[in-house]
């Protein structure tokens, strides 16, 4: 048994395209003065900062008591790799990221890896900032190679301007990039496979171009897939669903005062990331933790009811039952079939959940 909320210690990742807004906007104490691109808030190497388990990593906790940490759905999602199944990050793109894609599970099966579907929530963006959300039209591999060679490749890209509070779901196999001037939260399947297709002619500090994986990317590219902007759907007076698929559910919670949070019944952990204000998580009189701006807490699956106290906006990622815990409550709240289906974007997962509900 774990039995208390875990305040996470992130892993910071320097990047050529990174900046310092994780510190200036989210209050994170960044190391050194170099540009930091990512704060990895979960994943196997993220550490626990509080309580009896302080200093342990999530990998350590999975080895010790995976069921208590992950719950039944979390355990299923962890298999067969035995890793923490979801990775949440804050990403600071001072410059545009490489144009890349993550293969789906079908394409990665031979590699013994997970695919990578992800969702984004825009925390802050500069005027005119954009995301690349797919291809503007279908193009075969020969055309892509030719256009990369002659410098006209950017004509094939679909760009979408974004504003703070926008949310998108990005199915595996989608060509995508985060544009300059965007600070966002990302939840993804915990996978390290990224195929870099195009890097804008950029070089590192030694004047060397970064490695590209053109042929692997072309093999995994789904020309018809795009990142889709979703619309928040209220499930009650303080929680909204932003994105949902078989791998994760992403919600935005607005707390003003005190809110009881029901247990998941040992089905899933929850990852709570504070993007405004401050919150206290009270599991019992002796087990509470303060969640300040920019930090993430993990609620283990074995945790009973928690009370949330404070004034804060929190992003919550977890593994939900799409029929019983997403589609059905949203229909009961009066949302349309089309709006609920949009939460899954081009994964099609929420369409399938609605069809399953209709058969019950």
C-alpha positions in Angstrom: 0.0 0.0 0.0 1.2 3.5 -0.8 -1.6 5.4 0.8 -0.7 9.1 0.2 -0.4 11.7 -2.6 3.0 11.8 -4.2 4.6 15.1 -5.1 6.7 14.5 -8.2 10.2 15.6 -8.8 10.5 16.2 -12.6 13.4 15.4 -14.9 14.5 18.5 -16.9 15.6 18.0 -20.5 17.8 20.7 -22.2 16.9 21.3 -25.9 18.2 23.5 -28.7 14.7 24.8 -29.2 13.9 25.3 -25.4 13.7 28.4 -23.3 13.2 29.4 -19.7 9.4 29.8 -19.5 9.1 26.7 -17.3 10.7 29.0 -14.7 9.2 32.4 -15.5 5.7 31.2 -16.2 5.3 28.0 -14.1 7.7 28.9 -11.3 10.0 25.8 -11.8 13.5 26.1 -10.4 15.4 25.3 -13.6 19.0 24.2 -13.4 21.8 26.3 -14.8 21.2 28.9 -17.5 20.8 26.7 -20.6 17.5 26.5 -22.6 15.3 23.8 -21.1 12.8 22.2 -23.5 10.9 19.8 -21.3 10.0 19.0 -17.7 9.1 15.3 -17.6 6.6 15.1 -14.7 6.1 11.4 -14.8 7.7 8.4 -16.5 10.0 5.8 -15.0 12.8 8.3 -13.9 10.5 10.9 -12.2 11.1 10.9 -8.5 9.0 11.2 -5.4 9.7 14.4 -3.4 7.6 13.8 -0.2 6.8 11.4 2.5 8.3 7.9 3.3 8.9 7.2 -0.4 10.9 10.4 -1.0 13.9 9.7 -3.3 12.2 6.7 -5.0 11.5 6.8 -8.7 8.3 5.5 -10.3 10.3 2.6 -11.6 11.2 1.8 -8.0 7.5 1.9 -7.0 6.4 -0.3 -9.9 9.0 -2.9 -8.9 7.8 -2.7 -5.2 4.0 -2.5 -5.6 2.7 -2.0 -9.1 -0.9 -2.8 -8.3 -1.2 -0.2 -5.5 0.4 2.5 -7.7 -1.2 1.8 -11.1 -4.5 0.0 -10.4 -6.1 -2.6 -12.7 -6.2 -0.5 -15.9 -2.8 1.0 -15.2 -1.3 -2.5 -14.8 -2.9 -3.6 -18.1 -1.5 -0.4 -19.8 1.9 -1.1 -18.3 2.2 -4.6 -19.8 4.2 -6.1 -21.3 6.9 -3.6 -20.7 6.5 -3.1 -16.9 6.9 0.7 -17.2 4.8 3.6 -16.0 2.3 3.8 -18.8 1.7 7.6 -19.1 4.3 10.4 -19.5 3.2 13.9 -18.8 5.4 16.9 -19.7 5.5 20.6 -19.8 7.1 21.7 -23.1 8.6 25.2 -23.7 9.1 25.8 -27.5 11.1 29.0 -27.8 11.9 27.8 -31.3 10.0 25.4 -33.5 10.5 21.7 -32.8 11.5 19.3 -35.5 8.8 17.9 -37.8 8.3 14.4 -36.5 6.0 11.5 -36.0 5.5 8.7 -33.5 4.5 5.3 -35.0 1.4 3.6 -33.8 1.3 0.3 -31.8 1.0 -1.8 -35.0 4.1 -0.2 -36.5 6.1 -0.6 -33.2 5.1 -4.2 -32.4 8.2 -5.6 -34.2 10.4 -3.2 -32.2 9.0 -4.3 -28.9 7.9 -0.8 -28.1 4.6 1.1 -27.4 3.2 3.5 -30.0 2.6 7.1 -29.0 -0.7 8.9 -29.1 -0.7 12.2 -27.3 -2.8 15.2 -26.3 -1.7 18.8 -25.9 -3.1 21.7 -23.8 -1.8 25.2 -24.5 -0.7 26.9 -21.3 0.7 30.0 -22.9 1.3 31.2 -26.5 2.6 34.2 -28.2 0.4 36.0 -30.8 0.4 34.2 -34.1 2.0 31.0 -32.6 1.0 27.8 -34.4 1.2 24.1 -34.3 1.8 21.8 -37.3 -1.0 19.3 -37.2 -0.5 17.1 -40.2 -0.3 17.3 -44.0 -2.4 19.7 -46.0 -2.9 17.0 -48.6 -1.8 13.4 -49.3 1.6 13.0 -50.8 3.5 9.8 -51.6 7.0 9.0 -50.2 8.7 10.1 -53.5 7.1 13.5 -53.4 8.0 14.0 -49.7 11.6 13.1 -50.5 11.7 15.4 -53.5 10.2 18.3 -51.6 12.6 17.9 -48.7 15.4 17.9 -51.2 14.3 21.0 -53.1 13.2 23.0 -50.1 9.5 23.1 -50.9 8.4 20.6 -48.2 6.8 23.2 -46.0 4.1 23.7 -48.6 2.6 20.3 -47.6 2.2 21.2 -43.9 -1.1 22.0 -42.2 -0.6 24.8 -39.6 -3.1 25.8 -36.9 -2.9 29.0 -34.9 -3.4 28.4 -31.2 -4.4 30.3 -28.1 -4.0 29.6 -24.4 -6.5 26.9 -23.2 -6.7 25.2 -26.6 -6.6 21.4 -26.5 -5.7 18.9 -29.2 -5.5 15.1 -29.6 -2.6 13.8 -31.8 -3.0 10.2 -32.9 0.1 8.1 -33.5 1.3 8.3 -37.1 0.5 12.0 -37.4 3.2 14.3 -38.8 3.4 17.2 -36.3 5.5 19.9 -34.7 5.1 22.4 -31.9 5.7 25.9 -33.2 7.8 28.7 -31.7 6.2 30.7 -28.9 4.1 27.8 -27.4 4.2 26.6 -23.8 2.1 23.5 -23.5 1.3 20.4 -21.4 1.5 17.0 -23.0 0.2 13.6 -22.0 1.3 10.6 -24.0 1.8 6.9 -24.0 5.1 6.4 -22.4 7.2 5.6 -25.5 10.6 6.8 -26.6 10.1 6.3 -30.3 10.3 9.5 -32.3 11.1 9.6 -36.0 12.5 13.1 -37.0 11.5 13.9 -40.6 12.7 17.5 -41.1 14.6 19.9 -38.8 14.4 23.2 -40.7 18.2 23.2 -41.5 19.1 23.6 -37.8 22.5 22.7 -36.4 23.7 22.1 -32.8 26.3 24.0 -30.9 29.1 22.3 -32.8 27.5 23.2 -36.1 26.3 19.6 -36.8 22.8 18.9 -38.1 20.7 16.6 -35.9 20.0 13.0 -37.1 16.9 12.5 -39.3 15.0 9.3 -39.7 13.3 9.9 -43.0 12.8 6.4 -44.2 11.5 5.2 -40.8 9.2 8.2 -40.7 7.8 7.6 -44.2 7.1 3.9 -43.3 5.1 5.0 -40.3 3.4 8.1 -41.7 -0.4 8.1 -41.8 -1.1 10.8 -44.4 -4.8 10.9 -43.5 -4.2 11.6 -39.8 -4.3 15.0 -38.2 -4.1 16.6 -34.7 -7.7 17.7 -34.0 -8.8 20.6 -31.8 -11.3 19.4 -29.2 -13.9 21.3 -27.2 -14.0 21.1 -23.4 -17.1 19.2 -22.2 -18.3 19.7 -18.6 -19.0 16.6 -16.7 -20.1 18.6 -13.6 -19.7 22.1 -12.2 -15.9 21.9 -11.8 -14.5 19.2 -14.2 -14.2 19.2 -18.0 -13.1 16.5 -20.3 -10.5 17.8 -22.9 -9.5 14.7 -24.7 -10.2 10.9 -24.4 -8.9 7.8 -26.0 -8.1 4.2 -25.1 -4.7 5.2 -23.7 -5.7 8.2 -21.4 -8.3 10.7 -20.4 -7.3 14.4 -20.0 -9.5 16.7 -17.9 -9.3 20.3 -16.6 -10.4 20.9 -13.1 -11.2 24.3 -11.6 -11.3 24.2 -7.8 -12.4 27.2 -5.7 -12.8 26.1 -2.1 -13.1 22.4 -1.0 -14.0 19.5 -3.3 -14.1 15.8 -2.3 -12.6 13.6 -5.0 -13.9 10.1 -5.2 -11.5 7.1 -5.4 -11.0 5.3 -8.7 -11.7 2.0 -7.0 -8.2 0.9 -7.6 -8.7 1.0 -11.3 -6.3 3.9 -12.2 -3.8 6.4 -10.8 -4.3 10.1 -11.5 -1.7 12.7 -12.4 -2.6 16.2 -11.3 -0.6 19.2 -12.7 -1.3 22.6 -11.4 -1.3 25.4 -14.1 -2.8 28.2 -11.9 -3.1 28.9 -8.2 -2.3 26.4 -5.5 -4.0 23.3 -4.0 -3.8 21.1 -1.0 -4.5 17.4 -1.4 -5.7 15.8 1.8 -5.9 12.0 1.9 -6.2 11.9 5.7 -5.3 14.1 8.7 -1.7 12.9 8.4 -1.3 12.5 4.7 -1.6 15.8 2.8 0.6 17.6 0.3 0.6 21.1 -1.2 0.5 21.3 -5.0 1.9 24.7 -6.1 1.9 26.2 -9.5 3.9 24.1 -12.1 4.1 21.0 -10.0 2.6 17.6 -10.5 1.2 15.1 -7.9 0.4 11.5 -8.5 -2.6 10.0 -6.7 -1.9 6.2 -6.4 -4.7 3.9 -7.5 -5.0 2.5 -3.9 -5.7 6.0 -2.5 -9.2 6.4 -1.0 -11.2 9.6 -1.2 -9.1 12.8 -1.4 -10.2 16.3 -0.5 -9.0 19.1 -2.7 -8.6 22.5 -0.9 -7.7 25.8 -2.5 -8.1 27.9 -5.6 -6.4 26.4 -8.6 -6.7 25.1 -12.1 -5.4 21.5 -12.5 -4.9 19.2 -15.5 -5.7 15.6 -14.7 -4.5 12.6 -16.7 -5.6 9.1 -16.0 -6.8 5.8 -17.7 -10.5 5.8 -17.8 -13.3 3.5 -19.1 -14.5 5.4 -22.2 -18.0 4.0 -22.0 -18.9 4.2 -18.3 -16.7 7.0 -17.2 -16.6 9.3 -20.2 -19.4 8.8 -22.8 -22.2 7.9 -20.4 -21.6 10.8 -17.9 -21.2 13.3 -20.7 -24.4 12.2 -22.4 -26.2 12.5 -19.1 -24.8 16.0 -18.8 -26.6 16.9 -22.1 -23.7 16.9 -24.5 -24.2 15.9 -28.1 -22.9 12.7 -29.8 -20.8 14.8 -32.1 -19.2 16.8 -29.4 -18.3 13.7 -27.4 -16.9 11.9 -30.4 -14.6 14.9 -31.1 -12.8 14.2 -27.8 -11.1 11.2 -29.4 -10.2 13.1 -32.6 -9.0 10.8 -35.4 -8.3 7.9 -33.0 -11.9 7.0 -33.4 -12.0 5.8 -29.8 -14.9 7.9 -28.6 -16.9 7.0 -31.7 -16.4 3.3 -30.7 -17.3 4.1 -27.1 -20.6 5.7 -28.2 -21.4 2.8 -30.4 -20.7 0.4 -27.6 -23.0 2.4 -25.3 -25.8 2.3 -27.9 -25.6 -1.5 -28.0 -26.0 -1.8 -24.2 
